[in-house]
Every structure is written in structure tokens, then in C-alpha cells.
Amino acid sequence: MNLKSNITRYLYISTAGTLALTSLFSWWLAADSIDAWNKARNNLVQFDDFNKVLLVSNDLASERAFANELILSHANNKQEAWANLLKSRQVTDTDLGRIPHKFLTSSLLNATKIQLINSRKTVDRYKNLEANNPLDAQYAIDEMVEATNFYHQALFRKTSEFIRLEPAELGPVLRAQALGELRDATGLLGAAVLVPLQSKKPLSTEQMNRLSRGFERINMQWWILETHGKEIDQRSEFKTLLSQTRRQFERNGMTLIQQLQEQSENGANYSIGADTFAVRYHDSLKLFNHLLNVYLTDLKANYTANENKAMVHLVTVFCILLALYILVIGAVYYIRTRVLKPIIKLNEITHGLISGDRKTIELLANNSAGEVQQLWSSLGALGHKLSEQQQMSETFKKHSEEDPLTSLLNRRAFEKLAGDLAVQANETQPLWVVLIDIDHFKKINDTWGHPAGDAVLVAFSAMLKNVCRGGDVVARIGGEEFAVVFQHGDSDAALKYAFRIIEQIRHLDIAVGGHETLRLTASLGIASGFHKSLPELLSEADLELYKAKNSGRDRICYQTAH
């Protein structure tokens, strides 16, 4: 029949369209999940590569310390110092061979190895030779420093380019690099006093300046590590070890250098020799290697967890999409068998009755048509109920967020929306909080009565709505106290905006007591800033508001962003 063919055709067209839309929606969801997983995996790969780079930097700092011990050690300690140096070199060479080619090309790797080999040859002369000539000892020490600097210049130029290509995890990578730089800086600090100790001569001006720059570099790296992110906050072991490492270095290593520096300035004899200093200072740095390993281990665990989480999310999305396809196909099958089939039968019964065919009367015993009618009736009732509940929910939400007199936001809604803006504030777009208090409002109530006071509040609120911008948070937060909160990067423009508000207040005419007109003034307190909570900014703005009221009212006092 025509009806049957039309319904079937419509069903198949609708099914095809539904599946097409489902496929588009599925691809959109899956694409985002795949992209998130790829980013998490790339972050893990990037970290693994950078980890190999940083380990070599740390290895070179350790090798340099063992080389200094060999250069300055006495004859009876040469064998032990040489054995320690060989072990350190083996670790350096092994880790150097693991650096990916995208960081070090073959030519650059060969140049690095040549520089390192030449520096090691200079140090190797002290395998059985004591450092009797300070200039030769300084040359050997400087050669190892030069090898380290060559590696950093060649490699971290490449890593900087690599980090700029993948900036999503820049913070953790920079903190890891700060740990490596810290280990290198502390080693260079000790190397600055070795030759003066060996020659028993005072520190030169250049060496004093070198120590000063070294202290500044070390303090900068500590500062970077103290401004840590969530990858450190979630791991108390690292924070404890970080504090312990710093205390040990400052108590043993830095204090030792400062004592020698003071003895040099006072012209006194050094309290220890170069060989003893090299060993003691090296001991003060031992926790740095463990600190870096703990951080890198925890960081890799964090990246691995993020990748696993992204993978689980991806699999979950695909499972949901598969279930969605099954539901769509099942729904089509159900509609075809339980809805369309009864309608077609009902159509056959109608045509049979019209044509007078008695055989069709037997089909009346089938109540499928009644089931269809009951189905649509139930769906209609459900839709009506849901519509009523939605309207009630919107009404309740409006009442819970709106001041009943002025129709502005109430205190509760203000704190939520303004708090969200406070979280988003940054240095380029600080948060501005403007508190507005109507001057002498109590006098208005006492003179004209509370109905007149309510009319003033309503008119004042309507003026604020008109003058304020769409994205601003405007609220009545007290009796006659109002607040306007917004983000703005131009302080001059933001203050002009506040002055425009007070000018509008001064020109506001309100009819009270019949034919009399009331003019208003108000006091404004302004605070702005970023990386501050909303209560802090409200407190600062409130102080400025009190300044405005105590200094004569009808004025603005403000505190700029900082």
C-alpha cells in the first residue's frame, strides 16, 4: 500500500540521516579524545627525551667534581680518586650515547665528544702527578668547565627550540632544567676557589666576582624551584628532599666557601687545603643527584598517568559511541516493529471498514493502535511535566540569585560570578572591584520614608544596569552598597569607566514626595589586582571606600593593580 511504502521510505531516510549525524558527532568526540591522547603521549615522549639530555648535564657536573678531586689529591689518594673518575666517565659516556638525534646531530655529537676527550686528556696527566703548579691545575679545571659549557651551548640551544614547539608542559620541563642548572652552578662555585686554596693565595677580584655571580645564579634556581606547580604539590617526598638538599648545601658547601672567602678578605691563612675542600664540598652536593632522580621519576609517573588517563578516556568514548550506534539501530528496529507496524495495521482496518470488507473486523481485536495512542499520550504528559519542572527550576534559580527589590545580582550570585573572574585574572587582564555606597542614604529614609528609599534603590540600580557593560558583574551586596566587577588591561580606561559611573550618579534625578526631585551622590572605592582572591580585593576596595567617605564623600579612591 502507498502508506506502507511511504512510511517505510521515511523510516529508512530518517535512519540514514540519524546515522549520518551520529557519525559526525562521533567523529567530533573521537577526534578530541584522540588529540588529547596524542598530546599526552607526545608529552611523555618529550619528557623522556629531555630526561636523557638533563642526565648528561648532571653526569658532566659529577665528572667535573671527581676530576677536581683527582687534580688536587695527594699521591696516596690518587688511586681512589682515579677509580671514582673512571666510573663517572663511564656513566657520562653511556648517557651521552642515549641522547636522541633531534637534540644532537652526528656532527654535533662528535664535536662534543672531541671537546670532552681533549678536556679529559688534560685531567689524565694528574693520574700520578700532584698539582704543584697552580696555573697548570687551573688550566685542567677550566678545561673541564669548558667541556661542560660546550655541551650546554650546543645542546640547550636545541632544547629551547624543541620546547617552543611543544609548550604545553613547559613549566615542569623548566623546573627540571633548573635542577640541572642548580647542580652545574654549585659545582662551578666550588671550582672557583680550588686553585687559590692549592696555591694558598688570596682570592682575586675576578674570583670574588665569580663567586658573587655564582651565588646569584644558585639563588635564582632555588627561586624557580620554589615556584613549583602541581607536579610537585602532589608529591610531598620531593618537597621534603628539596628542603633537605638546600639545607645540606647551605650548611656544608656554601658556608665552607663563605668562610674561605672571609679568610681571604682578612688576609688570614686558609683553614683547609684544596684536596680536603674538594672532597668536603663534593659531599655537600651528593643529594642533588638523588633530588633530580626523584623529580624526574615522579614527573615521568605523572606523564604516564596522564597518558593512561587519556587512553582510558579514549576507550570510554569509543565504547559510548558503539553503544550509541547500537541504541540507534535498536530504536529504529523498535519503531518499525512496535510503532509503525500497528499504524499500518490500523490503516488496513480503516480501509477495510470503508470498503465494507467484513474480514477486517477481526483485526479490531488487535489493540496495537490503542498502544500507540497511549504511547503518544504518555509522551505528551511527560513533556508537559518536564516543561513545568524546568520553569519551576528557572524561577527558583532566578529567585536565589536575584535581589528582589532591584533585580540586580544578590550577594550569593555576586560572590560566585566575581570569584570566577578572580580566578581568570592575570597580569595583562587584572580584576577590578568597584564598591559603591550611596551617600547619606539613612537621611533619605528618615526624611522621605522607606518607600522613597526603596524607589531610590530601584532607580539607582536601573542606572547601573544602563551604564555598565554586558560582561560586568553588577550586584547589590548590602543595603545601599553596590559592586561592579570586571576585567580590564588598561588601568586608565578602567578608571575612566569608574568616573563615568559616578558622573551618571550625579546626574540622576529621582522624584520623591510628590513633585520634589532628589539628587544623589555616592562614594566609590576601587581595588585591582591579579593572583588575589575575591575577598582580598573586596577588603582592599572597602578600605578605599572608607577613605572616600571620610575625605568628603562624592569621590573615588582607588588602589591600582599590583
Secondary structure, DSSP 8 states (H G I E B T S, - for coil): -HHHHHHHHHHHHHHHHHHHHHHHHHHHHHHHHHHHHHHHHHHHHHHHHHHHHHHHHHHHHHHHHHHHHHHH--GGGHHHHHHHHHHHHHHHHHHHTTS-TTTS-HHHHHHHHHHHHHHHHHHHGGGS-----HHHHHHHHHHHHHHHHHHHHHHHHHHHHHHHHSGGGHHHHHHHHHHHHHHHHHHHHHHTTHHHHHHT----HHHHHHHHHHHHHHHHHHHHHHS--HHHHT-HHHHHHHHHHHHHIIIIIIHHHHHHHHHHHTT---SS-HHHHHHHHHHHTHHHHHHHHHHHHHHHHHHHHHHHHHHHHHHHHHHHHHHHHHHHHHHHHHIIIIIIHHHHHHHHHHHHHHHT-GGGGGGGG--HHHHHHHHHHHHHHHHHHHHHHHHHHHHHHHHHHB-TTT-SB-HHHHHHHHHHHHHH--SSS-EEEEEEEETTHHHHHHHH-HHHHHHHHHHHHHHHHHHS-TTSEEEE-SSSEEEEEEE-S-HHHHHHHHHHHHHHHHT-EEEETTTEEEE--EEEEEEEESS--HHHHHHHHHHHHHHHHHTTSSSEEEE---
